[in-house]
């Protein structure tokens, strides 16, 4: 097996930390980035292989330039790029502010665009690369009270498809993974927000989210990581937005 240089954003918890663990266990070098240095260090301590902790805000172009430069100076070209950093603002459309809207686009669409733009030249020059964006099932279907998040996730799937077509003959694959409701701190935050706004008990809201998926449970981070593993391993899967949602959206 060839050891690759990997960069995972949003790697401090949830899906990102599990993906980092999978890549490390497969024998790769893994650079971790997120805003929390302490949480990144905790994840890195559990990895079996070489790692770099590079705290950064993915929406800060200078900070992400430094992340890429540090990986390149330490190990070489980023060969596997997993863009997991993201968040959702849950509000009815009438209460969604311009700042909410722009913040969702900045984090969920513009930050991945910049990272992909930064990574692609070296990948195509080297003749090998894997880019995986963690989108959402909200990138496939509309969801009430998530207009900005849904728009940003639809947008990032379009970005993935366009770039995949552009680099298809250059040894680089580009895919999106689209989870449903996953058992992560992000979902916990949604539950708390909905509970505070509606007055409904958190247990009732969590059960409702589970019931949105035909399997009647939340998706696990490990199940999302399974699909990322497949995207990294395969040279024939590209330009896809793969659902991991228990059958909620069949596409």
Secondary structure, DSSP 8 states (H G I E B T S, - for coil): ----EEEEESTTSHHHHHHHHHHHHTT-EEEEE-S-HHHHHHHHHT-SS-EEE----TT-HHHHHHHHHHHHHHT-S--EEEE-------B-GGG--HHHHHHHHIIIIIHHHHHHHHHHHHHHHHT-EEEEEE--GGGTS--TTBHHHHHHHHHHHHHHHHHHHHHTTTTEEEEEEEE-SBSSHHHHHHHHHHHHHH---HHHHHHHHHHTSTTSS-B-HHHHHHHHHHHHH-SS--S-EEEESTTSS--
